[in-house]
Amino acid sequence: MKMKKIKQITIALLALTFILSSCSTVIELGRLNMVSTRNVESKVDYTLIKNYAGGDKNEIKKALKKTKATTLDAAVDETVKNVAGGEFLKNAKVYGVKKKEVMYLLVEGDVWGITGQESFRGFKIGDVVQWKELTITKKGVITGLTDSEKCMVKEEGSENSQSVKYTGLTKVSQ
């Protein structure tokens, strides 16, 4: 409990420093050994799923332009939820930039989770799905989970997979 309070105070002080600094400068607000917005089970064998998720030093400015996170919770969720099976971050760095009087945050780090249970929005690899392109209904199998917005689907009769948004997909029975 005491450690949580110290981290909150540290982040608040770093945020204040950031607010008083230049508007267009990306600032590293802090580093955290582990951060999660969910309960981490001590008896579960978590594995490293992806290193440096959320951007790298060359991509931070580009990633900050895309982020909508204005709270640390939202920034952590944005990074973790973009990795299939992700549960929490280790070796995390928190960045911020102020745009139009609003501070946006980005968190990068190593995403840890449970392998074999990867899914996004209720879809997982191997699910048979259908979707519409213009007026044509297509059917295929999910071959990869790209991020929280899109997955790769191999259409029936095709040899290649294509990117399809989850919002247009419907699960069908085999």
N, C-alpha and C positions, 0 to 999 in steps of 0.2 A: 504494500500500500504506500509506504514511504517512497519507494523507488518510483512509483507511478506519479506521485505528486512532484518529485524532483524533475522527471521528464516533462511534465506539463508546464512547470515553471520555466524550464530551460527553453522549451519550444516557444512559450509566450514571450520570453526575453528576446529570442532570436527573431521572432515575428516583428516585435517592436523595432528592433534594429533594422530589419528589412524595410519596414514602412517608412522609416526616417531616411532611408538611402535613396539613391537614384531610381527613377521610375522604370527605366528600360534595362537595368542590369539584373542578370540572373545571379542569385545568391544561394550558396549552399547554407541552409539553415541549421543543419545538424546531421549527426550520424547516430543510428540506433543499432544495437546488436541484434534485436529481434523486435518485430512489431506485428500485431495482428488485431483485427477488429472482431474476431471470433474466438471462442474458447479453444485452446490447444490441449488435446488429450495427451497426458503423459505416457499412457500405455500403448499409443499408436506408433508404429514405425514409419515416420515420415521420411521421404526421400527428396533429394534436390531434383527439381523438375526443370528449372531454367535459371541460368546465370545472368546477371545484369538486366533483369526485366525492367521495363519502364524507361529505357533509354541508356545511352552511354554518354561519355563526356562530349563527343562530337555531335550528338543528337539532342542534347538537353534543350537548347533554345527552340528547336523544331517541335519537340514534344510538349514544351510549355505553351506553345501557340495553340495546340490542340486541346489541352486539358481544360476541364470545366470545374475542377475540384477547388473549392475555397476552404475546405477544412481538411485536417490531417486524416480523419476517418475516410473521407471521400477519396483522397489521393491514394491511400493504402488500398482501398477496395478497387479503385480503377486499375492499379497495377496487378493485384492478385487475381482479379476476375478476368483479366485478359490472358491468363495462362490456364489451360485446361487442367483441372485437378488441383489448382493452387489453393493453399489454406493460409499461409503466413509468409512473411519476409524475414530473412536474416541479412546481416551486413547492409542495412538500408541507409540511404542518403536522402535527405529531404531538401528539395530546391524550391525556390519561390521567385515570382516575378510579379510586379505590380502593373496592372493595365487598367486605365480609366478608373482609378480610385478603388480597385478591387485587387486583392492579392490572390494569385492562383498558385497552387502547390502541385508538385510532382514528386513522387517517391520512386526511387529505383533500388533494386536489390536482388538478392537471390530468392526465388520463389520455391518454397517447399510445400509438399502436399502428399497425397496418396495416389500412387500410380495404379492403373487398372480401373479407376473409377472416374476417369476424365469425362466430363460432360459440360455442355453449355446449353442453357435454356431448356433442359430436358432432353437434348439430343446427344447421342454418343456415336462413336465410330461403329459402323455396321448397321445402323438404323436404315430402314427402307422409308423413303420420303417421296412426296410429290410437291410440285410447285408449278406456277403458271408463268409463262413468258409470252407476253401479249395475250393472245387468245388460245394458246396451245398449253395443255396440261402435260407436264413431263414427270417421269418417275425415275428414281435412281437410288443409290446407296451412298451414305456418308462415308468418305474415305479419310477425311482429316478435319480436325477442329482448328481453324485458323486463329480466331480470336472471339471476343464476345459479340461480334456483329455478324461474322460470316463463317461458313464452313466449306469444305471441298466436297462436291458430290459427283459421283460417276453416273452419268445418265445411262439408262438401259440401251444397249446397242452401240454404245460409244466406248472408245478405249481410253479417253482422257477424262480427267476430273475438271470441273469448273467451279468457280467461286459463286456461292448462293447465299443471300442474306437469310438469317433465321426467321425474320418476320414473315417471309413468304413461304416457309416450309410447313408441311403437315405430315405427321407420321402416318404410315399406312401399314396394314398387316401384310405379311409375306405371303 
